[in-house]
Amino acid sequence: MNKIWNNYPEIKDELKEVVALMKKYTKCKDKKIENSILELIESGGKLLRPAFVLIGSKFGDGDREKSVPTAAVIEMLHMATLVHDDIIDESKLRRGKPTVQSKYGKDYAVYIGDYLFCCCFKILATHSSLKALEIDSNAMTRICIGEVDQLNSRFSTKLSVKDYLSRIAGKTAELFSISLFLGAAECNAENKVSRELKNIGHNLGMAFQIIDDILDYEGNDESIKKSAANDLKQGIYTVPFIYAYRNNKNAFLEIMKKEFYTDEDVETIIDIVRENKGIEMAKELANKYIEKCFKGIDRLPENKYKKVLRELAEWILIRTY
């Protein structure tokens, strides 16, 4: 478990319960599926989304019988989307380890992702309210639509910041948003507080994804540059690219005529994006969402988990970029 949770022992203890519940519900007579999911659970993820469920619950009655299963569902939903993302992207590694599809093949990876979705609904049916089931179903729909929108936008020259924001709202921000909201709502928090937490999660998730996309263009780590190359080679244009393209379309005309990009083309695109203020403008956009996130946290009622939420948001968002 990530060392960040050593600073928050109560959250760490509850996250251990979440992990135990996931292991319980993902048992399968097909041991290849069971073992592959066990590897995912133990792969070193930060467990941010289930932690947000638990933190959200502290603004209500903090009932672990409700918050722990909800947190498990959120993390397993996240895991399922990662498995399917890696199939689509043909990714070989995640968190420095072989992806499910590279280790077991694409067919098995599809079934493993599907099995995780089934496990989510088993937990919801046993432990959660009908309202939680409805919210999670709607969230899955929005996440799926976000992924489809990204697929449909590949190599498109009809680039807009609005479309990009709509895409990442479903693809990334949705899970952050429902994590905080469901944690609070399932544990009987006031409606006003639950809605505030939902907005905080949305703004945090939007900033998180924009910063990730900036790091793809600006990061020094070789693995970060490979992320940018992977997106560009698949025709996925994120917000630094979109801003730079909007600022100087002519700079991109020749290179965007190509049917695929070499490593040298990717380096050229990154240079063009930098030269045309794509990164600078993306940072300004990220900062707007960061500001909204922290203003929302300031409006929350006072309790010790308000401070925890602020510290975690700072850890996630105030990164070197």
N, C-alpha and C positions, 0 to 999 in steps of 0.2 A: 504494500500500500504506500502511496506517495507520502514522503516525509512531511509535507505541509500539514497533514492531519495530526501529527504529533503535537501541534500547537493547540489543537481543539480535541481533547481526549473524549468528550462526550459524543461528538460527531464521529470520531474514529470508532468508538465502540458500536455505535449504531450502524456505521458502514460495514463493520464486520458481520452484523446481523443480516444486512442486505446481501452481502456476498454469499453467506450461508444459505439464504433463501433461494438465491439464483441457482446455486448448485443443487439444491433439493428439487427444484421444479424443472431442471434441464436434464434430469436422468432420462436415459433412453435405452431401449433394448439394442439399438444399433450403436455399438460402442465407438465407432468412428465419429458419429455425430456427437455423442456425449463427450468424448475426449477432446474433440476440436472446440467445443463450446467451453469446456473447462480450461483449455489453453487460452481462449479469448478472455475469460474472466480473470485469469491469473497473469495476463500479459503486461501489466504495469500501467493500465490507464489511470487517469487522475481521479475518476469517480466524481467529477464536478457536478454532473446533473443530478445523480441521486443525493449528493450532499445538499444541493439546493432544495430538493424536496424536504429533506430533514430540517433544514434551516427555516423553510417556509412554515413547517408544522409548528415551530416554536412561537409563531405569532398567533397560533390558536391554542388548543389544549395539549399539543405535543404528544398525542396518543401514538405510541410506537406500533400498536397493532394495526393502525391505519397507515402511518407514515413509512414504515419499513417495506411493506409490500408495494406501496406506490412507488417508492424509490427503486425497488428491484425492477418493476415494470419499465420505468423510464430508462434505466441503464440497459436493459435487454433490448428495448426498442432501438436505442442508440447503437448497440452492437449489431443488430440485424441490418440497420441501414449502412453501417461500415462494411459489412460482409458483401452486401449487394453493390455498394459503391466500388469496391475493389474489383469486382467482376467486370463492371462496366469500364472502369479505368485500366483494367489489366495490370493492376498494381502488384508488384512482386513482394514488397515489404510494407509493413505497418508497425510503427513503434520499434523499428529495427529488427523485426522478426518476420519470417515468411507469412504471407497472407493465407487465409483459408483456401482461396482459389488456386494459389500457386502450389500449395502443399497437397491438396486433395482433389484438385480439378474443378472446373467451373460447374459441372453438373451437381456435384456434392455441395459446393458452396451455395448454390441456389437453394437446395433443400435445407441446408443448415440455417440460412437466413430465414426461410419460411418457418422452420421449426421454432426458432426464437420468437417469431411473431405469435405462433400458437401458444407458446409458454406465457407470453405476456397476457393473453386473454384467459388462460387458465388461472393465473394469479388474480386477475381482476374479478373473474367470476366467483372466486372463493373469498376474497378479502375486501373488495372495494365496492363502492356505491354504484348505482346505475349511472349517476351523473359523471363519475370518474370514467366509466366505460365509454360514455358518449364523448367526453372531452378527448380521451385518448384516441378514439376512432377518428374524430375530426382532425386531430393533430397528425395522425398517420396519413390522412388524405392530403393535408397541406404539405407535408414533407414529400410525398410522392409527386405532387404537382410541381413543387420546386425543382425536383430532380428532372422531371419531364421538360420543364421550361428550359433548364440548362442544356438538356440534350437537343432541344429544338433550336437553341440559339447558337449552336456550334458553327463557327466560321461565318457567322452572319455579320454583314457590315452595317446592319441597322442597329447600331449600338446606342443604348440610352442608360443613364444612371438610374432612372426610374425602374426600368425593367430589371436591372441588376439588383436593386434593393428589394424588389418584389420577390426575386428568385431566392436571395439569401434569407429573406424573412421566413420563407417556408423551409428552405434547406437546412438552415443553421439555427436561426433565432427561435424558431417554434419550440424546440425542445427545452431551451433555457427558460422560455416564457412559461410553458406549462409545468415545468419542474417546480418553480417557486409558487405558482398559482395553485396547483393541485395539493402541494404540501400544506398550504394554508387552508384551502377550501375543505379538504377532507378532514381537517382537524378543527373545524368550526370557527375559523377566524372570521372577523367581521368582513362583510362583502367589500367594503371600501379598502380594507387592508389587502385582501386577496387580489383585488383589481390593481392596486398599486404595485404589488409584488409581480403580477403578470407583466406590467409595463416595464418594471425594472429588468426583468428577465429578457424581455424583447430588446431593450436598448443595449443591455450587456451582450446579448448574442449578436446583434448587428455590429457593434464595435469590435467584438472578438473576430468575426469573419473578415471585416474590412482590414483589421490589423494583420491578420494572417495573409491576406492578399497583398498587402504592402510588403510584408517580410519576404514574400516570394520574389519580389523585384529588388529588394534592398538588402536582404540578409547576407551576412558574410559566410555563414555555414554552407558547405557544399550541398548538403541535403536539402536546404531551403531553396537553393537555385534550381535543383532538380525538380522541385515541386512546380516552380514557375514554368520550367521547360515542359513538364508533363501536361500542364493545363494548355499552354500555347500550342503544343503539337496536336492536341485534341481540338483546337479551335475554341477553347474556352477563354473568353476575354473578360477579365475582372476589372474592378473600378480604376486602378491606376492606368491600365491600357485605355479604358473608355474615355477618361478625362484627357489623356494625351492625344488620342485620336480626334476627339472633339476640338482640341486646340490647334491641331495641325494635321489634317487629313492627308495632305500632300506627302508628308514624310513617310506615310505608310503605304502609299499607292503601289509601289513596285513589289514590296515584300508580300503584300496581301493578295497579289495575283497568284502566288505559288499554291500548289495543291497540298503541300506538306512542308514542314519546317525542319531544317537541319539544326544541329547544335549551334552552328555559326549564325543561322538566321535568328535563333532565340536570343543570342547575345546581342545581335543588332537591334532586335525589338526592345530588349531591356534598355539599351542605350537611348533609343528614340523616346521611350516612355520617360526616362529620367530627364532628358533634354527638354521635354515639352510639358513639364510641371505635373505629370500624371501622379507621381508619388506625393508631391507637395499638396495637391488638391485632395488626394485621397486621405491624407493625414488630417486635413481640416474637417473632412466629412466624419472620420472616426472620432475626432474630438467632440463633435456635436453630440454624437450618441453617448460618449463617455460622460459628458456634462449632464445629459438627461438622466443617465443611470444614477449618478451620484446625487442629483437633486431629488430623485425619487426615493433613494435610501434616506435622505435627510427628512423626508416627510413621514417616514414610518414611525409608529409609536415606539417609545423608548423601551428597550429590553436588551439584555447582553448580546443577543444574536443579531441585533442591528449592527453592532460593532463588528461582529464576525463577518457578516455579509459585506460590509464596507471593506474590510481587510482582504477578503477573498477577491472582491471586484478589483481592488487595487493590484493584487498579485496577478490577476488574469489580464488586466487591461493596460496597466502602466508598465508596458514593456519597452525595451530599447528598440526603437524603430525610427 
